[in-house]
Amino acid sequence: MVEKQVKLVSAAIFDFNKLINRYDKLTIKEKKKLINDISKKEKQDDILYTEMVRALKSTFITPIDREDLHKLTFSLDIIIDSLETLTLKLEAFKIKKINNSVKLQTNLLFEAFKLIEILIFSIQNESQAGRYCLQLRKMEQKGDSLYINVLKDLFKNNNMLDIIKLKDITSSLERLIDKTHEASLIIENIVVKYS
């Protein structure tokens, strides 16, 4: 179930990455389709999360502590929920053009979550897991630096309305990168506990 959830969140982040990096070239219809696809994946995740919680309550023996599994699935649920909200903001704000900073943050989120996916599938290999967690820590730090630089650039040559919109978008992306790092810490904790 966790692997299924990770693949679902990964697919939603892939769609988001495609939306952001091709935003200026996509038609309104193509943007709407990607936004709807992300929302559908979030709804599927809600169902999967509910099934996971139900299974955790009824299963006597789990391969990993119930609390750890719950923390992990909850963190993945938060990531996809936040991603859907961010995607809907793009539509609500009527964003016309995506700047390079948002693309850089999105690419970092995409790369970080690819590592989460690899990490989940190699959770039994302590040395690999440790290496991926270290990479994710570095990505989170890079995300922090990128966010500060985005804020510095934001106040150059932008009108107040654009500043408000872009600040919200970039702040949401920064929080998503942080949530991805938090998921890696939960996985790292599981690896340490069972090594």
C-alpha positions as CSV (number, residue, x, y, z in Angstrom):
1,M,0.0,0.0,0.0
2,V,2.8,2.4,0.8
3,E,4.5,1.6,-2.5
4,K,1.3,2.2,-4.3
5,Q,0.9,5.6,-2.5
6,V,4.4,6.6,-3.3
7,K,3.9,5.8,-7.0
8,L,0.7,7.9,-7.0
9,V,2.3,10.9,-5.4
10,S,5.3,10.5,-7.7
11,A,2.9,10.5,-10.7
12,A,1.2,13.7,-9.4
13,I,4.6,15.4,-9.0
14,F,5.6,14.3,-12.5
15,D,2.4,16.0,-13.8
16,F,3.1,19.1,-11.8
17,N,6.7,19.2,-13.1
18,K,5.3,18.9,-16.7
19,L,2.8,21.7,-16.0
20,I,5.3,24.1,-14.7
21,N,8.1,23.5,-17.1
22,R,5.9,23.6,-20.2
23,Y,3.4,26.2,-18.8
24,D,4.1,28.9,-21.3
25,K,3.7,26.5,-24.2
26,L,0.6,24.6,-23.0
27,T,-2.9,25.6,-24.2
28,I,-5.5,26.4,-21.5
29,K,-7.1,23.0,-22.2
30,E,-3.8,21.2,-21.7
31,K,-3.2,23.1,-18.4
32,K,-6.7,22.3,-17.2
33,K,-6.2,18.6,-18.0
34,L,-2.9,18.4,-16.0
35,I,-4.6,20.3,-13.1
36,N,-7.5,17.8,-13.2
37,D,-5.1,14.8,-13.4
38,I,-3.4,16.0,-10.2
39,S,-6.7,16.5,-8.5
40,K,-7.8,13.0,-9.5
41,K,-4.6,11.5,-8.1
42,E,-5.1,13.4,-4.8
43,K,-8.6,11.9,-4.5
44,Q,-7.2,8.5,-5.2
45,D,-4.6,9.1,-2.5
46,D,-7.3,10.0,0.0
47,I,-9.0,6.7,-0.7
48,L,-5.7,4.8,-0.4
49,Y,-4.8,6.7,2.8
50,T,-8.2,5.8,4.4
51,E,-7.6,2.1,3.4
52,M,-4.1,2.2,4.9
53,V,-5.4,3.6,8.2
54,R,-8.2,1.0,8.3
55,A,-5.7,-1.8,7.6
56,L,-3.3,-0.5,10.3
57,K,-6.2,-0.6,12.8
58,S,-7.2,-4.1,12.0
59,T,-3.8,-5.8,11.3
60,F,-2.3,-7.5,14.3
61,I,1.3,-7.8,12.9
62,T,2.8,-5.3,10.5
63,P,6.2,-5.5,8.9
64,I,7.0,-2.0,10.4
65,D,5.5,-0.4,13.5
66,R,2.0,0.9,12.9
67,E,3.0,4.4,14.1
68,D,5.9,4.5,11.7
69,L,3.7,3.4,8.8
70,H,1.0,5.9,9.7
71,K,3.5,8.8,9.9
72,L,4.9,7.9,6.5
73,T,1.6,7.5,4.8
74,F,0.3,10.7,6.5
75,S,3.4,12.6,5.3
76,L,2.9,11.4,1.7
77,D,-0.8,12.4,2.0
78,I,0.2,15.9,3.1
79,I,2.6,16.2,0.1
80,I,-0.1,15.4,-2.5
81,D,-2.7,17.5,-0.7
82,S,-0.3,20.5,-0.7
83,L,0.6,19.8,-4.3
84,E,-3.1,19.9,-5.4
85,T,-3.7,23.2,-3.5
86,L,-0.6,24.7,-5.1
87,T,-1.8,23.6,-8.6
88,L,-5.3,25.1,-7.9
89,K,-3.6,28.4,-6.9
90,L,-2.0,28.6,-10.3
91,E,-5.4,28.5,-11.8
92,A,-7.0,30.8,-9.2
93,F,-4.3,33.4,-9.5
94,K,-4.6,33.3,-13.3
95,I,-0.8,33.0,-13.6
96,K,0.1,33.8,-17.2
97,K,3.8,33.0,-17.2
98,I,6.1,30.9,-15.0
99,N,9.4,32.4,-14.0
100,N,12.7,30.5,-13.9
101,S,12.8,30.5,-10.1
102,V,9.5,28.6,-9.9
103,K,10.9,26.1,-12.5
104,L,14.1,25.6,-10.5
105,Q,12.1,24.9,-7.3
106,T,9.8,22.5,-9.2
107,N,12.7,20.6,-10.6
108,L,14.2,20.3,-7.2
109,L,11.0,19.0,-5.8
110,F,10.7,16.5,-8.7
111,E,14.3,15.3,-8.1
112,A,13.8,15.1,-4.3
113,F,10.7,13.0,-4.7
114,K,12.3,10.6,-7.1
115,L,14.8,9.9,-4.3
116,I,11.9,9.3,-1.9
117,E,10.5,6.8,-4.3
118,I,13.9,5.0,-4.6
119,L,14.3,5.2,-0.8
120,I,11.0,3.5,-0.2
121,F,11.9,0.7,-2.6
122,S,15.3,0.2,-0.9
123,I,14.2,0.7,2.7
124,Q,15.8,-2.6,3.7
125,N,19.2,-1.6,2.5
126,E,20.6,0.6,5.3
127,S,23.7,1.9,3.4
128,Q,21.6,2.9,0.4
129,A,18.9,4.5,2.5
130,G,21.5,6.5,4.4
131,R,23.0,7.8,1.2
132,Y,19.7,8.8,-0.2
133,C,18.7,10.5,3.0
134,L,21.9,12.5,2.9
135,Q,21.2,13.6,-0.6
136,L,17.7,14.6,0.4
137,R,19.1,16.7,3.2
138,K,21.4,18.5,0.8
139,M,18.5,19.1,-1.6
140,E,16.4,20.6,1.2
141,Q,19.3,22.9,2.1
142,K,19.6,23.8,-1.6
143,G,15.8,24.5,-1.6
144,D,16.2,26.9,1.3
145,S,19.0,28.8,-0.5
146,L,17.0,28.8,-3.7
147,Y,13.9,30.2,-1.8
148,I,15.9,33.1,-0.3
149,N,17.3,34.0,-3.8
150,V,13.8,33.8,-5.2
151,L,12.6,36.3,-2.6
152,K,15.5,38.6,-3.4
153,D,14.7,38.5,-7.1
154,L,10.9,38.8,-6.5
155,F,11.0,42.4,-5.5
156,K,13.0,43.5,-8.6
157,N,10.8,44.7,-11.5
158,N,7.5,43.2,-10.4
159,N,4.3,44.9,-9.6
160,M,2.7,44.4,-6.2
161,L,0.0,41.9,-7.4
162,D,2.6,39.7,-9.1
163,I,4.8,39.8,-6.0
164,I,2.0,38.6,-3.8
165,K,1.1,35.8,-6.2
166,L,4.7,34.7,-6.8
167,K,5.6,34.8,-3.2
168,D,2.6,32.5,-2.4
169,I,3.6,30.1,-5.1
170,T,7.3,30.0,-4.2
171,S,6.5,29.7,-0.5
172,S,4.2,26.8,-1.2
173,L,6.9,25.1,-3.2
174,E,9.4,25.7,-0.4
175,R,7.1,24.0,2.0
176,L,6.6,21.1,-0.3
177,I,10.4,20.6,-0.6
178,D,10.5,20.7,3.3
179,K,7.7,18.1,3.5
180,T,9.6,15.8,1.2
181,H,12.6,16.1,3.5
182,E,10.4,15.3,6.5
183,A,9.2,12.2,4.7
184,S,12.8,11.2,4.2
185,L,13.5,11.6,7.9
186,I,10.6,9.3,8.7
187,I,12.0,6.7,6.4
188,E,15.5,7.2,7.9
189,N,14.0,6.7,11.3
190,I,12.4,3.4,10.1
191,V,15.7,2.2,8.6
192,V,17.6,3.0,11.8
193,K,15.0,1.3,13.9
194,Y,15.1,-1.9,11.9
195,S,18.8,-2.1,11.0
